């Protein structure tokens, strides 16, 4: 039986879930590029949800000046290593027509 100090030992390597919200130009092509950027790495995609509805992106910090329609995409990824969080963010920021990537949640 494990001691009550924690659920994991310090040497245990477990994956974590990272939820990203990607704001980009509203286009199926851009959504496919975002999916391709995530799938081309060794990340396990748990969920990929593209929201094409008209939401008020002016309320999102950093998108106040964007005049085009904005698509909101949620990507849930299993991470094997803590450094993967930075790598996936950098890879998504390099995709053409991506305005902003937010790290929404990390488990």
MIDOSE-1310 file (N, C-alpha, C; in nm, 2 decimals, decimal comma, always signed):
residues 107
xxxx	+0,08/-0,12/+0,00/+0,00/+0,00/+0,00/+0,09/+0,12/+0,00; +0,05/+0,22/-0,07/+0,12/+0,35/-0,08/+0,11/+0,43/+0,04; +0,21/+0,51/+0,07/+0,19/+0,60/+0,18/+0,10/+0,71/+0,14; +0,04/+0,78/+0,24/-0,06/+0,88/+0,21/-0,01/+1,01/+0,16
xxxx	+0,12/+1,02/+0,14/+0,18/+1,15/+0,10/+0,15/+1,19/-0,04; +0,11/+1,10/-0,13/+0,07/+1,14/-0,27/+0,03/+1,02/-0,35; -0,03/+1,05/-0,46/-0,07/+0,94/-0,55/+0,04/+0,88/-0,64; +0,14/+0,97/-0,67/+0,25/+0,92/-0,76/+0,38/+0,93/-0,69
xxxx	+0,47/+0,84/-0,72/+0,60/+0,84/-0,68/+0,68/+0,94/-0,77; +0,79/+0,99/-0,72/+0,86/+1,09/-0,80/+0,92/+1,03/-0,93; +0,95/+0,90/-0,94/+1,01/+0,84/-1,06/+0,90/+0,79/-1,16; +0,77/+0,80/-1,12/+0,67/+0,76/-1,22/+0,65/+0,86/-1,33
xxxx	+0,65/+0,81/-1,45/+0,63/+0,90/-1,57/+0,49/+0,87/-1,62; +0,40/+0,97/-1,60/+0,26/+0,95/-1,65/+0,23/+1,06/-1,74; +0,14/+1,04/-1,83/+0,10/+1,14/-1,92/+0,00/+1,24/-1,86; -0,01/+1,35/-1,91/-0,11/+1,45/-1,87/-0,19/+1,50/-1,98
xxxx	-0,31/+1,56/-1,95/-0,39/+1,61/-2,06/-0,38/+1,76/-2,06; -0,37/+1,81/-2,18/-0,35/+1,95/-2,21/-0,47/+2,00/-2,30; -0,54/+2,10/-2,26/-0,65/+2,15/-2,34/-0,61/+2,28/-2,39; -0,61/+2,29/-2,52/-0,57/+2,42/-2,59/-0,69/+2,47/-2,66
xxxx	-0,70/+2,61/-2,66/-0,80/+2,67/-2,75/-0,72/+2,75/-2,85; -0,75/+2,72/-2,98/-0,68/+2,79/-3,09/-0,78/+2,88/-3,16; -0,74/+3,01/-3,17/-0,83/+3,10/-3,24/-0,76/+3,13/-3,38; -0,83/+3,11/-3,48/-0,78/+3,12/-3,62/-0,88/+3,18/-3,71
xxxx	-0,83/+3,20/-3,84/-0,93/+3,25/-3,94/-1,03/+3,14/-3,96; -1,16/+3,18/-3,98/-1,27/+3,08/-3,99/-1,26/+3,02/-4,13; -1,20/+2,90/-4,14/-1,19/+2,83/-4,26/-1,16/+2,68/-4,23; -1,22/+2,60/-4,31/-1,19/+2,45/-4,30/-1,05/+2,42/-4,33
xxxx	-0,99/+2,50/-4,42/-0,85/+2,48/-4,45/-0,76/+2,50/-4,33; -0,78/+2,61/-4,26/-0,70/+2,65/-4,15/-0,72/+2,54/-4,04; -0,85/+2,49/-4,02/-0,87/+2,39/-3,92/-0,80/+2,26/-3,95; -0,79/+2,23/-4,08/-0,71/+2,11/-4,12/-0,56/+2,13/-4,10
xxxx	-0,51/+2,25/-4,12/-0,37/+2,28/-4,09/-0,34/+2,27/-3,94; -0,43/+2,31/-3,86/-0,42/+2,30/-3,71/-0,41/+2,15/-3,67; -0,51/+2,07/-3,73/-0,51/+1,93/-3,70/-0,38/+1,86/-3,75; -0,33/+1,90/-3,87/-0,21/+1,84/-3,92/-0,09/+1,88/-3,84
xxxx	-0,09/+2,00/-3,78/+0,03/+2,04/-3,70/+0,03/+1,96/-3,57; -0,08/+1,92/-3,52/-0,08/+1,84/-3,40/-0,06/+1,69/-3,43; -0,12/+1,65/-3,54/-0,10/+1,50/-3,57/+0,04/+1,47/-3,62; +0,11/+1,57/-3,68/+0,24/+1,54/-3,73/+0,35/+1,52/-3,62
xxxx	+0,32/+1,56/-3,50/+0,40/+1,53/-3,39/+0,36/+1,40/-3,33; +0,43/+1,36/-3,22/+0,40/+1,23/-3,16/+0,30/+1,25/-3,04; +0,21/+1,35/-3,05/+0,11/+1,37/-2,95/-0,01/+1,28/-2,98; -0,07/+1,24/-2,87/-0,20/+1,16/-2,89/-0,31/+1,26/-2,87
xxxx	-0,39/+1,27/-2,98/-0,51/+1,36/-2,98/-0,62/+1,29/-2,92; -0,67/+1,35/-2,81/-0,79/+1,29/-2,74/-0,92/+1,35/-2,80; -0,92/+1,48/-2,82/-1,04/+1,54/-2,88/-1,00/+1,66/-2,97; -1,07/+1,68/-3,07/-1,05/+1,79/-3,16/-1,19/+1,85/-3,20
xxxx	-1,22/+1,97/-3,15/-1,35/+2,03/-3,18/-1,33/+2,16/-3,24; -1,39/+2,18/-3,36/-1,38/+2,31/-3,43/-1,52/+2,37/-3,42; -1,52/+2,50/-3,37/-1,65/+2,57/-3,35/-1,65/+2,68/-3,46; -1,75/+2,66/-3,55/-1,76/+2,76/-3,66/-1,87/+2,86/-3,63
xxxx	-1,93/+2,86/-3,51/-2,04/+2,95/-3,48/-1,99/+3,09/-3,47; -2,08/+3,18/-3,48/-2,04/+3,33/-3,47/-2,04/+3,37/-3,33; -1,92/+3,37/-3,27/-1,91/+3,42/-3,13/-1,84/+3,56/-3,14; -1,85/+3,63/-3,03/-1,79/+3,77/-3,02/-1,65/+3,75/-2,98
xxxx	-1,56/+3,75/-3,08/-1,42/+3,73/-3,05/-1,35/+3,86/-3,00; -1,43/+3,97/-3,01/-1,37/+4,10/-2,96/-1,35/+4,10/-2,81; -1,42/+4,01/-2,74/-1,41/+4,00/-2,59/-1,28/+3,91/-2,55; -1,22/+3,85/-2,65/-1,10/+3,77/-2,62/-0,98/+3,86/-2,63
xxxx	-0,90/+3,86/-2,52/-0,78/+3,95/-2,51/-0,69/+3,91/-2,62; -0,64/+4,01/-2,70/-0,55/+3,99/-2,81/-0,62/+3,98/-2,95; -0,75/+3,96/-2,95/-0,82/+3,95/-3,07/-0,91/+4,07/-3,10; -0,90/+4,18/-3,02/-0,98/+4,30/-3,04/-0,97/+4,36/-3,18
xxxx	-0,85/+4,35/-3,24/-0,82/+4,42/-3,36/-0,85/+4,34/-3,49; -0,89/+4,21/-3,47/-0,91/+4,12/-3,58/-1,05/+4,15/-3,64; -1,05/+4,18/-3,77/-1,18/+4,21/-3,83/-1,24/+4,10/-3,90; -1,17/+3,99/-3,93/-1,22/+3,87/-4,00/-1,30/+3,79/-3,90
xxxx	-1,38/+3,69/-3,95/-1,45/+3,59/-3,87/-1,34/+3,50/-3,81; -1,37/+3,46/-3,68/-1,27/+3,38/-3,61/-1,33/+3,25/-3,58; -1,25/+3,14/-3,60/-1,29/+3,01/-3,56/-1,22/+2,97/-3,43; -1,30/+2,91/-3,34/-1,24/+2,86/-3,21/-1,23/+2,71/-3,22
xxxx	-1,11/+2,66/-3,20/-1,08/+2,52/-3,20/-1,03/+2,47/-3,07; -1,09/+2,37/-3,01/-1,04/+2,31/-2,89/-0,97/+2,18/-2,92; -0,85/+2,16/-2,87/-0,77/+2,04/-2,89/-0,73/+1,99/-2,75; -0,76/+1,86/-2,73/-0,72/+1,79/-2,60/-0,61/+1,69/-2,64
xxxx	-0,50/+1,71/-2,58/-0,38/+1,63/-2,62/-0,33/+1,56/-2,49; -0,28/+1,43/-2,51/-0,21/+1,36/-2,40/-0,06/+1,39/-2,42; +0,00/+1,44/-2,31/+0,14/+1,47/-2,31/+0,21/+1,37/-2,23; +0,33/+1,33/-2,28/+0,41/+1,23/-2,22/+0,52/+1,30/-2,13
xxxx	+0,56/+1,42/-2,17/+0,67/+1,49/-2,10/+0,63/+1,63/-2,08; +0,67/+1,70/-1,97/+0,63/+1,84/-1,95/+0,68/+1,93/-2,06; +0,79/+1,90/-2,13/+0,84/+1,99/-2,23/+0,76/+1,99/-2,36; +0,67/+1,89/-2,37/+0,58/+1,88/-2,48/+0,48/+2,00/-2,49
xxxx	+0,45/+2,05/-2,37/+0,35/+2,16/-2,37/+0,41/+2,28/-2,45; +0,53/+2,32/-2,43/+0,59/+2,43/-2,51/+0,60/+2,40/-2,65; +0,64/+2,27/-2,68/+0,66/+2,23/-2,82/+0,53/+2,24/-2,90; +0,42/+2,20/-2,84/+0,29/+2,20/-2,92/+0,24/+2,35/-2,93
xxxx	+0,27/+2,43/-2,83/+0,23/+2,57/-2,85/+0,30/+2,64/-2,96; +0,44/+2,62/-2,96/+0,52/+2,68/-3,07/+0,48/+2,62/-3,21; +0,45/+2,50/-3,21/+0,41/+2,44/-3,34/+0,28/+2,50/-3,39; +0,18/+2,52/-3,30/+0,05/+2,57/-3,34/+0,07/+2,72/-3,38
xxxx	+0,15/+2,79/-3,31/+0,17/+2,94/-3,34/+0,23/+2,96/-3,48; +0,30/+2,86/-3,53/+0,36/+2,87/-3,66/+0,27/+2,84/-3,78; +0,15/+2,79/-3,75/+0,05/+2,77/-3,85/+0,00/+2,90/-3,91; -0,01/+2,91/-4,04/-0,06/+3,03/-4,11/-0,20/+3,05/-4,07
xxxx	-0,24/+3,18/-4,04/-0,37/+3,22/-4,01/-0,42/+3,18/-3,87; -0,33/+3,14/-3,78/-0,36/+3,12/-3,64/-0,33/+3,25/-3,57; -0,44/+3,31/-3,50/-0,42/+3,43/-3,43/-0,37/+3,42/-3,29; -0,42/+3,31/-3,22/-0,38/+3,30/-3,08/-0,40/+3,16/-3,03
xxxx	-0,31/+3,11/-2,94/-0,32/+2,98/-2,88/-0,32/+3,00/-2,73; -0,43/+2,95/-2,67/-0,44/+2,96/-2,52/-0,42/+2,82/-2,46; -0,34/+2,81/-2,35/-0,34/+2,69/-2,28/-0,45/+2,70/-2,18; -0,56/+2,64/-2,21/-0,68/+2,65/-2,13/-0,68/+2,57/-2,00
xxx	-0,63/+2,45/-2,00/-0,63/+2,37/-1,89/-0,52/+2,26/-1,89; -0,47/+2,22/-1,78/-0,37/+2,11/-1,78/-0,40/+2,02/-1,66; -0,41/+1,89/-1,69/-0,43/+1,79/-1,58/-0,30/+1,72/-1,56
